[in-house]
């Protein structure tokens, strides 16, 4: 019996987002695409980027694989498409304001998950604080009732 082969590839790119230089690491494995983003600040030289990747590359890979990931687009079954239909579909996609790449979609999902986790944590904190205040009011009322 033959074992299924899983091809893993990683790609990194550095771009300027208008304020800082940013490194995006994209990992494709098992039919899924994972991505993570690291703000670098000033434009690093090739040597500085290589040294940084050697020092922090493992953490960056772990951060990427910890994210939710998205289905990788399959290139099987490509066929000729009517150019007018392709133009219409391209115009529809451009008007949707969707992420332009799968890595951006993976980053957006990771941000969503972090945001929901943060909002859950803050809601739990608020409930805990409110419960503590209620218990403190009850203790004070009991003390007043007892004449202390």
C-alpha positions in Angstrom: 0.0 0.0 0.0 1.3 3.4 -0.8 1.3 6.1 1.8 -0.2 9.5 0.9 2.5 12.1 0.4 2.1 15.5 2.1 4.0 18.2 0.4 5.0 21.1 2.7 6.3 24.4 1.3 7.1 27.7 3.0 7.3 31.1 1.5 8.2 34.4 3.1 7.9 37.9 1.7 8.8 41.3 3.0 6.7 44.3 2.1 6.1 47.9 3.2 2.6 48.4 4.6 2.8 52.2 4.5 4.4 52.6 8.0 6.6 49.6 8.7 8.3 46.8 6.9 6.4 43.5 7.5 7.4 39.9 7.0 4.7 37.4 6.0 5.4 33.7 6.3 3.1 31.4 4.4 3.2 27.6 4.9 1.3 25.2 2.7 0.9 21.7 4.1 -1.7 18.9 3.9 -3.9 20.9 1.6 -4.2 23.8 4.0 -2.5 27.2 4.0 -1.2 28.9 7.2 0.2 32.3 7.6 1.7 34.7 10.1 2.8 38.3 10.1 5.8 39.9 11.8 6.4 43.7 11.9 10.1 44.3 11.3 10.1 48.1 11.6 13.0 49.5 9.4 14.0 47.8 6.2 16.4 45.0 7.2 19.3 44.1 5.0 19.5 40.6 3.6 22.1 39.6 6.3 20.0 41.1 9.1 16.8 39.3 7.8 18.8 36.0 7.5 20.1 36.4 11.1 16.6 37.2 12.4 15.1 34.2 10.7 17.8 31.9 12.1 17.1 33.3 15.6 13.3 33.5 15.5 12.2 31.3 12.5 11.1 28.4 14.7 8.8 30.7 16.7 7.4 32.2 13.5 6.6 28.7 12.1 5.0 27.7 15.3 2.9 30.9 15.3 1.8 30.2 11.7 0.8 26.6 12.3 -1.1 27.6 15.5 -3.5 29.7 13.4 -6.7 28.3 11.8 -5.4 28.0 8.3 -7.5 28.0 5.1 -8.1 25.5 2.3 -5.4 25.8 -0.3 -6.7 26.4 -3.8 -6.3 23.4 -6.0 -4.9 23.9 -9.5 -6.3 20.5 -10.8 -8.9 20.5 -13.5 -8.1 23.9 -15.0 -9.9 24.5 -18.3 -10.4 27.3 -20.7 -12.8 30.0 -19.5 -14.8 32.4 -21.6 -12.9 35.7 -21.4 -16.1 37.7 -21.0 -17.2 35.5 -18.1 -13.7 35.8 -16.5 -14.0 39.6 -16.8 -17.4 39.6 -15.1 -16.2 37.3 -12.3 -13.1 39.4 -11.8 -15.2 42.6 -11.5 -17.5 40.9 -9.0 -14.5 39.8 -6.9 -12.9 43.2 -7.0 -16.1 44.8 -5.8 -16.4 42.4 -2.8 -13.3 43.8 -0.9 -12.2 40.2 -0.1 -8.7 39.4 1.0 -6.5 39.2 -2.1 -4.5 36.2 -1.1 -5.1 33.1 1.0 -2.4 34.2 3.4 -4.3 37.4 4.1 -7.4 35.4 4.7 -5.5 33.2 7.2 -4.2 36.3 9.0 -7.7 37.8 9.1 -9.1 34.6 10.6 -6.3 34.5 13.2 -7.1 38.2 14.1 -10.8 37.3 14.4 -10.0 34.4 16.8 -7.8 36.6 18.9 -10.5 39.3 19.0 -13.2 36.8 20.1 -10.9 35.3 22.7 -10.1 38.8 24.0 -13.7 39.8 24.2 -14.6 36.6 26.0 -11.8 37.1 28.5 -12.9 40.7 29.2 -16.5 39.7 29.6 -15.6 37.1 32.1 -13.4 39.7 33.9 -16.4 42.1 34.0 -18.7 39.4 35.4 -16.2 38.5 38.1 -15.7 42.1 39.1 -19.5 42.6 39.3 -19.9 39.5 41.4 -17.2 40.7 43.8 -18.8 44.1 44.1 -22.2 42.5 44.8 -20.7 40.2 47.5 -18.9 43.2 49.0 -22.2 45.2 49.2 -23.9 42.2 50.8 -21.1 41.9 53.4 -21.4 45.6 54.2 -25.2 45.4 54.5 -24.9 42.5 56.9 -22.4 44.4 59.0 -24.7 47.4 59.1 -27.6 45.2 60.0 -25.6 43.7 62.9 -24.7 47.2 64.1 -21.0 47.1 63.4 
